[in-house]
Amino acid sequence: MALYMIGIGLNDEKDISVKGLELIKKADKVYLENYTSVLDCSIQDLEKFYGKEIILADRNMIENGISDILEESKEQNIAVLIVGDVLVATTHIGILLEAEEKGIDVEVIHNSSIFNAIGDVGLFSYEFGKITSIPFGYQNVEVPIRVFNDNYKLGYHTLFLLDLDPKNDKYLEIPEAARYLIDKGIDPELISIGCARMGSKNKEIKVAKLKDLAKSTFKQKLHCLIIPGKMHFIEEEAIERWKEQK
């Protein structure tokens, strides 16, 4: 008996790896963690493609009820599906450690995540500094500003992940995040990159000044924002592709 922690990618039901799909079919019960991110397809699409009934696991179940799921995995093969990659969110690392402490066999199947999907923008991945998040209720939050300032002084790019609450269909969007950064003293003239639904065929990427992104619109949900640091000439050329979409 075992716990399968399976990354299912960023787009739709077909992003699953062959190994991940094999383990899903082997599982006695399948959970989908559905609060750290969302796919561009329905749970019914997943169930049809995987051939399994899927139990939605909200934030409360994952953070407070995970012990029950781990107990099940002592007697059955339990799959926990995670949008993107398995171990990007700190919550999932905690689950892995707790399972190992309980002597449960754990198999981790990785997949794509926002951290490699942003390569579509054209910035070099090794030139990103510390990643930060902008939460709901950000009015008195200073951490993203400190992270950006530290990164920018070193010439590094900064990726801002924006908060989401899929259960209530609530998503922090790029214009609101840009206004927050400007209000906190970030230069509104800085070239910035707004990204929506990365990893999907419907992705949107817009390059503009931060003040212009504060007035922009995006058709897709699930946003992130990048402020580049010092760019190589290839990076500058690469992001030019997205400027006409602003």
Buried (B, 14 or more C-beta within 10 A) or exposed (E): EBBBBBBBBBBBBEBBBEEBBEBBEEBEBBBBBBBBBBBBBEBEBBBEBBEBEBBEBBBEBBEEEBEEBBEBBBEEBBBBBBBBBBBBBEBBEEBBEBBEEBEBEBBBBBBBBBBBBBEBBBBEEEBBBEBBBBEEEBEEBEEBBEBBEBBBEEEBBBBBBBBBEBEEEEBBBBBBBBBBBBEBEBEBEBBBBBBBBBBBEEBBBBBBBBBBBBEBEBEBBBBBBBBBBEBEEEBEEBBEEBEEEB
